[in-house]
Amino acid sequence: RMATKKANAKELLQRHEIMLQERTAWDNVWQELVDYFVPNKASVTTARQPGTKRTEKLFDSTALDAVQRLTASMQGNLTPPPTKWFYLKMRNTELNEDHEVVDWLEECATRMRLAFNQSNLSSEIAQLYADLIVFGTGFMLEEEKKPVRGKFGGLRFKTFATGTYCIEEDHEGLVDTAFRVFTLSARAAHQKW
């Protein structure tokens, strides 16, 4: 068993600062992509007042239309809400031949699909696909809602705007660290914590 070291706030803030500096090289590129492909998304480097026009750099809607069409195509083909878009199997192939195990896995998959369909996954995954198309990266959080009368309360998904987070990969190229900066009103912070 490996002992894990607890990170302190100072170390976390230093690590976040280093990751921000590394990400800065991409900020201007991402802002240009926002300006031409998804002008109604959050800005990366340009501060804008709410309600200001964001399409001043567009000549026509070709890029916007292309992003929307590819996003819809990806969602319709990869994660269509009304269909069974995933199945569960065991790594041990012998277990996949046991009818009780197969039935149990199908029941689990059915419950997962129901939870996904009763959540906001459909709208948030569309945002994620758009980010993957335009920026080549995306960041989505999945969390469990508060229990209702002691039972599972459902799932909530949130796709974060490019430029509001930093990610870091491990030696295998898998994301193992994520930081994001966000602001909450006092009321929202009280409700959350």
N, C-alpha and C positions, 0 to 999 in steps of 0.2 A: 504494500500500500504506500502510495506516494503522499508525502505531507505537502499541503498547499500553503503558500505564504499569503497572508492577508495583505491586500494593498491598502495603503493609507491615502487620504485625500490629496496630500501634496504630490505623491507619486502619480496618482491618477491624473491630476491636473497637468503635470509635466509631460506625461505620455500623450495626453490629448493635445497639448501645444505642439509637440513634435509631429504628431499626425496631421494637425492643421497646416503646419508649414510644408509638409510633403504634399498635401492635397492642393495647396495654393496654385501650383503649376497648372492645374486643370480648371480653376475657377473662371478664367477669361474665356476659355474654350466652351465651357458649359453655358456661360452667359450668352455667347453668340448662338449656340444651339437653341437656347430658350427664345431669343429674339426672332429667329427664323422658323423654328419648327413648332414651338409650344408657347407662344407669347403670353398666354393667360395663366401659365404656371408661375410659381414663386420665382422671383429673381434671385440670381446667385450673387452678383456683385453690384448690380444697379439698384439703388434705393428708389422706390416709387411710392408715391402717395396713392392711397386707395381711390379707385375711380378714374385714374389717369389712363389715357390711351396707351395701349401696349403694342399696337400693330404698325407703328410708324415705319418700321424697316421692311415691311412686306410689300412685294410687288404684286403678288397674286396669292391664291389660296392653295396652290399645288402642294407645297410641303405640308401644310396643315391637313389637307385631305389625305395625303399619303400616310401620315402618321395615324390618323383616325381609322383608315381602312385596314392597315396592317394590325393595329391594336385590336380591332373587331375580329379580324381573321384569326389572330392568335388566341383570343379568348374563346371564340366559337369552336376552334379546333382542339385547344389544349385543356380548357376548363369550362366547358359548357354547363351552366347550372342545371338544366333539366335532365341531363344524362349521367350515366355511370362513367365518369372520366378517370377513375382509378380503381384498382383492386388491391387486395392485400394477400401476400404469400409469405410463407416461412422460408428462411434460408435453407433449412434442412429439407431437401426435396422429398424425403420419405414422409415427413409430416404433411406435406401437401397432397398426399394420397389418402390420408386419414379423413373420412367423411365428417367426423365430429370436429376436427380441426378446421376443415374447409367451411363447415357451417358456421363455426364460431367467428372465423375471419370475415365471412360475408356479413354476419350480423354487426361486427365492429365497423366494417366499411359502410354499411347502410346507416348506422348511427352517425358516423363521421360526415357522410354526405348530407344528412339531415341538419346537423349542426352548421355545416358550411352554408347550406341553402337558407337557413334561418338567420344567418349573420350578414354582415356587410361585405363579405369576401368578393362578391361579383363586381361591385363598384371599385373597391380598392385594388383588386388584381388588374383591372383595366388600367388604372393609373400606373401600376408596376410595369405592365407590358409597354405602355407608352414611354416610361423612363428607360426601359431596356432598349427600346428601338432608338430613341434619340441620343441617350447618353452612354449606352453600353453597360450601365449598372443601375441597380435599384435597391431599395431598402424597405422591407415591409416588416412590421411588428404584428405578431399574433399574441393575443392575451385572452385569458378567461375572464368573463364578466363576473360580477359578484353573484354568489349563489342566491337563488330565490327559494325561500322557505326551506333552506337547507339542501336544496338540490342544484344540480348543474344549471347555471344561468345563461350559458351560451358563450359564444366566441365573439371577439371584436378584432378587426384588422385595421391597420393604419399604415399607409404608404407615405413615407416622408420625402419631402422635396429634395432634389439633388442640391448639394451645397449646404445642407443643414446637418450633415452627418459626416463622420470619418470612419472608414473601415480598415482593418488590417488583417492580413492573411498569415496563416502558419506556414511551416516548411512544405506542406503538401498543396499549398494554394487555396486552402479553405479559409473562409472568413472565421476568425476566432475572437475578434475584438471589434466593438462598435461603440462610438461615442456620438451623441447628438446634443445640440444646443437648442433649447426651446424656452419660451417665455409663457408664464401662466399668470393670470390675474390672481389676486389674493383669494377671491371666492373660489376659483377653479382649483387652486392649490389646496385649499381647505377641503373641498369636496373629494379631491383625489387622495389626500393623505390624512 
